């Protein structure tokens, strides 16, 4: 029995007021009575759809279309003899991912917490169950091992050298050019035409290149729109408003048809390059407005104080204004990146065989006629994985850079 002299803070609230899952469900889903009725009706509807989906998945769906065409979905008609390049690239990405993870978590006492170990175990299970030949499954497990192993290396290196994270960031930029070299060939590697860059590989490549290019372009456009110089401000406003008023598919068709008209005779850029140009120009206009919103959120006194300390205008913008502006609009920026990744499906309309285009080619095979649900569910799962990864990463970055609490 609690003594009368015990401080009030030691007294537990009554059971019906305690913050337990059962009380949360009772208070939020079943109180008052009409909320409980709505909850029951929605649960029945969701249960019916879930039961119908499971019944279709295990009795009617013919999932063999996925494993039999998994290489087409992933890399299209990329030469089979050159697959080793893609494995090398994936290994480099996993290595740098592990080093980055370790460098960021250099001050964490326990690198592999229980939740992380559970996630690693789930990743290994997914790799072992992935519908590819057994050697490829083992390679995927090895890639997971690279991430885990080099995360420990990155943590130890980060503790010994605080500038290790800067080195890793610079290496990511170098890896971008190495990836283009490995995929396209040249310089002692057999050239592979961009017509053979297909499937998920083309989707990811066009999205990553467009993101890398459109981000600095969008920042420059946002700064130009807020510039006191009329010519820069006018050109930036004209570009942003013109591009935002035109559908993306129009820019993609213009890129495929009109870009060669402005170049010398006989000079025709690659179709993939033209598609990347269209995606980049479109996304940069929207990104510029997101960044402009962040710039407007920075108090003017920040720039005035920096100028009073003797910083030049470029240094004020780079060191004081932009970091605060970008931190304020991280969700909007990542949301634009996610939209750009999803917009790559429009490349199928202009003749590029990305993930959606290769799916249409698979469905045109007489052996797989009518397998639309299975194929598009697989595509949707892949897009969800990539988009959720970007969303989760943005939340993590936003939490790390939040210095207000």
N, C-alpha and C positions, 0 to 999 in steps of 0.2 A: 504493500500500500504506500502511495506517495505521501511523504511527510508534508505538514503544513508549511515547513520552512523552506521547501524546495523553491527555487526561482521559477517564475512563470514560464520562462523559455524552455524549461525541461518538461513541461506538461504537453502530452500528445493531444492533437485534436480528436474529436469523436470519430468513430470509424466511418460514418457516412460523409465526413468532410475531408478524409485523407486522400492524398493524390495517388490513387491506385488505378491501374487500367480498368478495373471493373467500375469504379466510381466515374471515371472519365466517360466510359461508354454510356453509363446510366444518365449522366448529366447532359451529355452532348447529343446522344442519338435517341434517347427514349423519354426525354422530359421536354415539354409536356406530352400529353398523350398523342397529339397529332404528329409530333416528331417521330414517336415510336411507330405510328402507322406508316408514315412515309419511309422510314428506315426499313420496315418489313417489306413494303412493296418493292423498293429498289433492290433489296437483297434477293427477293424472288426473281425479279427480272434478270439481274446479273447472274444468279445461279442457273437460270434457264439457258442463257446464252453460253455460259461456261460449260454446262453439261452438253449442250448441242455441239460446241466446238470440240470438246474431248471425244464425243461420239464420232464426229466426222474425222478427227485426226487419227483415231485408232481403227476405224472400220472402212472408211471410204477413201481417205487421202492416199495417194500413191507417191510416197516421199522418195522413191528411188530416182526421181528426176534430179534431185540435188546431188547425191554422191556421184552419179554417172556423169554429171557435167560440172563438177566442182572446180576443175581447172579452168574451164571456160568462164565460169563466173568470176574467178579470181584474177586471171591474167589473160583471158581471151586466147588469141592465136599467137601469143608470144612464143618464139622458137623454144621448143622443149630442150634443145641442147644448151640453151643459155639460161635455164632456170637457176643455175648456180649463182648468177649475178644477183637475182632477187633474194636468194637466201643470204648472200653476203650482206646485202643492203639491210635486210631485216635484222641480221646479227649486229650490224653497226648501230642500228636504231635502238635495239634492246640494250646494247652496251652503254650507249650514251644516256638512255633512260635510267638505267641503274645508277650510273655516276651522278646524274642530276638529282635523283631521289636521295642518294646518300649525302650529297653536298648540301641539299636543303635541310636534311635532318641531322646535320652534324652535331647539333647541340641536344639532340634527343637522347635520353639515357638508354631507352630500349627501342632499338630500331624495328625489331620484329615483334610487335604486340600480338595479342591473341587474335584480334580481328584481322590483322594483316596476314597472319599464318593461315587463318581460315580462308581468306581471299586467295592466297597462293595455292592452297590445296584445291579450291574450286577451279582455279585457272588450269592446274595440271589435269584435273578430271576432264575439263572441257577439251583440252588439247588431245587427250587420249581417246575421247569419243568423237572428235571431229571427223567428218566423213571423207577422209583422205587415206591413201595407202599408209601402211604401218611405218615405213621409214620416215615419211613426212610427219607423222604424229610424234615420233621420237624427236625429230628436229624441233618441232614446236615446243615440246617439253624442255629441250635444251635451251631454246630461246628464253623460256621462263626462268630457267636456271641462270642464264646470263644476267637477266634483270636483278634477280635476287643476289647473286654473287657480287656483281659490281656495285650494288647499293652499299654493301659493307665496305668495299674498297673506297667508294666515294666518301663515305662517312669518315673513315680513317684519314683519308687525304685532306678532307675539309677541315678536320680538327687540327692537323699539322700546319696547313697553309690556308689562311682565310681567303686568299685570292683564287683558290681552286675553282670556286663557282664561276668566276669570270672566265677562266680558261674553258670550262665546260660549255658556257654560253657561246663563246667564240667558235668552239668546235661544232656546235649545232649549225652555225652558218656555213662552215666548211662542208659539213655533211650534206647540206642542200645541193651544192654543186657536185659532190661525189655521187649523189643519188642520180642526178641527171646524166652524169657520165656512165654510170653502171647500166642504167636503163637504155640509153640511146646508143652507147658504144662509141667507137672512135678512140684514138690514142691507145693502140695496141689491143683494142677490143673490137670484135666484129660489129659493124654498124647494124642497128635494128631500126627499120623504118617506123615512123610514128603510126603508120597504118596498122601495125601489129601491136600497138599499145592499146589494149582493150580491157574490158571488164572492170572489176573493182580497182585494179591498179591505175587505170586511167582516171577513174573517179577521184581517187585520193590524190593523184598527182596534180590534176587540174585544180582541185580545191586548195591544196597546200601552196602551189605556186601563186594562185590568185590571192590567197590570204597574205602571203609574204609581200607581194607587190602592192596590194591595195591599201594595206595599213599605213605605210609612210605617205602614199599619195593622198589618202583621206585626211591625214593630219595636216599636210601642206595645204590642202584645199580649205580646211577649217581655219587655219591661220590666215590664209589669203582672204577669206570672207570677212575676217575681223581686222584686216589690215587697214591702216589709215590712208594708204596709197590708193587712189581711185581706180587705177588701171588693174591692179592685182585684185582688188575687191570686186570690181565689175566682172572680170573674167571668171573668177571663182563662182560668183553668184550665177552667172550665165551657164556655166558648165553644170553646176549642181542642179539647178532648176530644170535644165533641158534634159539631162539624163534621168532624173527622177520622174519626169513626165512621159517617159518612153518605156514600154514593156521590155523585159530582158530578152525575150525571143526576137524582138525587132533588132536589138543590138547584135545578137548572135548572127542573124541573117546578114546584117550589114557588114559585120566583120568578115564573114565568109565570102561575100560578094564584092563589097566596095573597097576594102583595104587594098586589094591588088590594083585598083584603078588609080590610086594615088602613088604608086611605086613605078619605077622604070620598067620598060618592057622586058619580059622574061624573068622578072623577079616576083615570085609568088611565095609569100610566107607559108610555112607549114600550117595545115588545118588546125592542129592542136594549138599552135601559137595564136592563131586568129581567135580560137575559142577562148583561150586564156585572156586575151586582150579584151574581149567582150565582157567576160565575167569581172575582170579587174576594174574596167571603167564603170560598170554598173554599180558594183559594191562600194567603190571609192566614194561615189556621190552620197550614198546613204551613210557610210561611215563618217564622212565629213560632218554631217549634221549631228551625229551622235557625239563626236568630239567637240563640236561647237557648243553643244549643251553643257559639256563638262567645263569648257573654257568660261562660259558665262557664270558657272557656279563658283568660280574662284574669286574671292573678294579682291577688289581693285587695290586695296591696301597692301596686299602681298607684293604685287609688282612695284608699287611705289616705294615700299620699304627696301626692296632689293636694289632699286635704282639709287636710293639714298645712300646705300652702302658702297656704291661705286660699280655695281655690275652693269655691263653693257646690255643692250636690249636683247641680242641673241642669247646671252647667258641667262637673263631673267626668264625668257621663255622656256629654254631647255631645262634649266635647273630648278626653277621655282614654279612656274605656271603649269607647264605640261604634266609633270608628275602628279600634281593635285587634280588636274582635269581628267587625266586618264584613269586615276583611281576612282573617281566619282562615277565613271560611265563604263566600268568593266562589264557589268551584265549586258548593257546595250551593245557593246562592241562584240562580245562573244555571241550574243544573239544574232548579230549580223553575219558572223562567221558561220554559224550553224545554218542560217538561211542560204548562204553561198554554197555550202556543202550540199544542201538539198537541191539547189538550183542546177547542179551539174546534171540532173536527169534530163534537162532540156537539151543537152548536147546530142541526145539521140535523134532529135528532130532535124538537126543540121548535118546528120550523116556520120557522127562519131559514135563508135561502138563502146560506150561506157557500160556501167552495170545494167542499166535499164535496156540499153541497146542489145547487149549480149543476151539478156533474158528474152527479148523478142526473137532473137535468132534461135534460141533453144526451143521456144514455143512453136516456131515454124517447122521444126523437125517433126515428121509424121509420127515418130515413136512417142512424142510427148504432147500431142495435140490435146487441148483442153485442160492442161495442168496449170492454169492461170493462178489458182488459189495457192498452190504449193510454192510456185516460183515467186510470186509477189509477197507472200508471207516471209520467205527467206530474205528477199530484198529489204523488206521493212525491218526485219530483225537486224540486218547489217547496218542500215542507216540509224536505227535506234541506238545500237552499241556505240557508234562513232559520235553521234550527237550527244548522248548522255555522258560520254567521256569528256567531251568539251565542256558541257554544262557543269559537271562535277569539278573539273579542273578550274573553271572560273570561280566557283564558290570557294574553293580552297585558296586560290590566289587572293580573292577579295578578303578572306578572313586573315590572311597573312599580312596584307598591306594595311589593314584597318588599325590605325594607331590611336584612335580616339577613345578606346576603352582599355 
